Amino acid sequence: MPKSITSVRRIVAALAACAALAGCGQKGPLYLPPPPQPASETSAP
């Protein structure tokens, strides 16, 4: 294989690895939170 194709494959693999690792650091819920419950009309004193 020519050297340039090997270099391109290494660069693509490195970028894919960086993208995967960057995704691992994202924080936050991985689901949609339930809708808020409506406030009841009666309240405790």
VMD Tcl script that builds the backbone (N, CA, C; Angstrom):
set m [mol new atoms 135]
animate dup $m
set s [atomselect $m all]
$s set {name element resname resid chain x y z} {
  {N N MET 1 A 0.840 -1.188 0.000}
  {CA C MET 1 A 0.000 0.000 0.000}
  {C C MET 1 A 0.881 1.246 0.000}
  {N N PRO 2 A 0.476 2.258 -0.733}
  {CA C PRO 2 A 1.262 3.502 -0.697}
  {C C PRO 2 A 1.237 4.135 0.688}
  {N N LYS 3 A 2.281 4.860 0.975}
  {CA C LYS 3 A 2.416 5.469 2.301}
  {C C LYS 3 A 1.322 6.492 2.579}
  {N N SER 4 A 0.863 7.216 1.557}
  {CA C SER 4 A -0.138 8.267 1.785}
  {C C SER 4 A -1.475 7.688 2.234}
  {N N ILE 5 A -1.848 6.525 1.707}
  {CA C ILE 5 A -3.122 5.913 2.113}
  {C C ILE 5 A -3.034 5.442 3.564}
  {N N THR 6 A -1.892 4.903 3.946}
  {CA C THR 6 A -1.710 4.466 5.328}
  {C C THR 6 A -1.790 5.654 6.277}
  {N N SER 7 A -1.205 6.770 5.880}
  {CA C SER 7 A -1.257 7.967 6.718}
  {C C SER 7 A -2.686 8.470 6.853}
  {N N VAL 8 A -3.442 8.436 5.779}
  {CA C VAL 8 A -4.836 8.885 5.818}
  {C C VAL 8 A -5.638 7.981 6.738}
  {N N ARG 9 A -5.393 6.690 6.672}
  {CA C ARG 9 A -6.119 5.765 7.560}
  {C C ARG 9 A -5.787 6.027 9.023}
  {N N ARG 10 A -4.537 6.326 9.305}
  {CA C ARG 10 A -4.158 6.630 10.692}
  {C C ARG 10 A -4.831 7.906 11.174}
  {N N ILE 11 A -4.876 8.905 10.321}
  {CA C ILE 11 A -5.509 10.168 10.701}
  {C C ILE 11 A -7.000 9.959 10.943}
  {N N VAL 12 A -7.655 9.211 10.073}
  {CA C VAL 12 A -9.089 8.947 10.237}
  {C C VAL 12 A -9.337 8.152 11.516}
  {N N ALA 13 A -8.486 7.166 11.787}
  {CA C ALA 13 A -8.645 6.378 13.009}
  {C C ALA 13 A -8.438 7.242 14.248}
  {N N ALA 14 A -7.446 8.143 14.206}
  {CA C ALA 14 A -7.196 9.027 15.347}
  {C C ALA 14 A -8.364 9.980 15.567}
  {N N LEU 15 A -8.914 10.527 14.491}
  {CA C LEU 15 A -10.068 11.430 14.626}
  {C C LEU 15 A -11.287 10.686 15.171}
  {N N ALA 16 A -11.502 9.460 14.714}
  {CA C ALA 16 A -12.628 8.667 15.222}
  {C C ALA 16 A -12.451 8.372 16.711}
  {N N ALA 17 A -11.226 8.057 17.116}
  {CA C ALA 17 A -10.965 7.788 18.533}
  {C C ALA 17 A -11.189 9.043 19.370}
  {N N CYS 18 A -10.741 10.187 18.867}
  {CA C CYS 18 A -10.953 11.449 19.602}
  {C C CYS 18 A -12.441 11.768 19.721}
  {N N ALA 19 A -13.198 11.541 18.669}
  {CA C ALA 19 A -14.635 11.808 18.715}
  {C C ALA 19 A -15.324 10.885 19.710}
  {N N ALA 20 A -14.915 9.625 19.741}
  {CA C ALA 20 A -15.517 8.684 20.689}
  {C C ALA 20 A -15.182 9.067 22.126}
  {N N LEU 21 A -13.939 9.460 22.366}
  {CA C LEU 21 A -13.551 9.856 23.723}
  {C C LEU 21 A -14.218 11.159 24.135}
  {N N ALA 22 A -14.424 12.069 23.212}
  {CA C ALA 22 A -15.088 13.330 23.540}
  {C C ALA 22 A -16.543 13.073 23.927}
  {N N GLY 23 A -17.163 12.110 23.283}
  {CA C GLY 23 A -18.549 11.769 23.608}
  {C C GLY 23 A -18.677 11.164 24.992}
  {N N CYS 24 A -17.629 10.517 25.478}
  {CA C CYS 24 A -17.675 9.888 26.799}
  {C C CYS 24 A -17.737 10.931 27.914}
  {N N GLY 25 A -17.290 12.136 27.673}
  {CA C GLY 25 A -17.243 13.144 28.713}
  {C C GLY 25 A -18.512 13.962 28.831}
  {N N GLN 26 A -19.483 13.733 27.965}
  {CA C GLN 26 A -20.718 14.510 28.008}
  {C C GLN 26 A -21.527 14.107 29.234}
  {N N LYS 27 A -22.065 15.077 29.906}
  {CA C LYS 27 A -22.846 14.809 31.111}
  {C C LYS 27 A -24.297 15.187 30.870}
  {N N GLY 28 A -25.158 14.637 31.676}
  {CA C GLY 28 A -26.568 14.978 31.577}
  {C C GLY 28 A -27.413 13.722 31.436}
  {N N PRO 29 A -28.700 13.897 31.545}
  {CA C PRO 29 A -29.585 12.744 31.462}
  {C C PRO 29 A -29.582 12.154 30.059}
  {N N LEU 30 A -29.656 10.840 29.986}
  {CA C LEU 30 A -29.683 10.149 28.706}
  {C C LEU 30 A -31.109 9.781 28.317}
  {N N TYR 31 A -32.083 10.380 28.984}
  {CA C TYR 31 A -33.484 10.094 28.704}
  {C C TYR 31 A -34.276 11.385 28.843}
  {N N LEU 32 A -35.470 11.373 28.311}
  {CA C LEU 32 A -36.335 12.541 28.476}
  {C C LEU 32 A -36.956 12.493 29.868}
  {N N PRO 33 A -36.853 13.554 30.631}
  {CA C PRO 33 A -37.456 13.556 31.964}
  {C C PRO 33 A -38.978 13.539 31.841}
  {N N PRO 34 A -39.663 12.984 32.825}
  {CA C PRO 34 A -41.126 12.965 32.770}
  {C C PRO 34 A -41.680 14.383 32.832}
  {N N PRO 35 A -42.845 14.613 32.253}
  {CA C PRO 35 A -43.420 15.959 32.304}
  {C C PRO 35 A -43.723 16.361 33.748}
  {N N PRO 36 A -43.642 17.633 34.059}
  {CA C PRO 36 A -43.914 18.067 35.435}
  {C C PRO 36 A -45.370 17.794 35.809}
  {N N GLN 37 A -45.562 17.420 37.052}
  {CA C GLN 37 A -46.916 17.137 37.550}
  {C C GLN 37 A -47.618 18.467 37.841}
  {N N PRO 38 A -48.877 18.575 37.464}
  {CA C PRO 38 A -49.592 19.825 37.772}
  {C C PRO 38 A -49.759 19.984 39.276}
  {N N ALA 39 A -49.723 21.206 39.734}
  {CA C ALA 39 A -49.894 21.485 41.157}
  {C C ALA 39 A -51.332 21.167 41.574}
  {N N SER 40 A -51.479 20.529 42.706}
  {CA C SER 40 A -52.835 20.208 43.167}
  {C C SER 40 A -53.510 21.475 43.698}
  {N N GLU 41 A -54.830 21.471 43.657}
  {CA C GLU 41 A -55.583 22.651 44.098}
  {C C GLU 41 A -55.601 22.801 45.608}
  {N N THR 42 A -55.483 21.702 46.314}
  {CA C THR 42 A -55.449 21.794 47.787}
  {C C THR 42 A -54.008 21.811 48.222}
  {N N SER 43 A -53.704 22.702 49.151}
  {CA C SER 43 A -52.335 22.783 49.660}
  {C C SER 43 A -52.353 22.587 51.166}
  {N N ALA 44 A -51.280 22.052 51.670}
  {CA C ALA 44 A -51.187 21.830 53.111}
  {C C ALA 44 A -50.906 23.172 53.794}
  {N N PRO 45 A -51.457 23.382 54.969}
  {CA C PRO 45 A -51.231 24.655 55.689}
  {C C PRO 45 A -49.849 24.775 56.245}
}
mol reanalyze $m
mol bondsrecalc $m
mol representation Tube
mol addrep $m
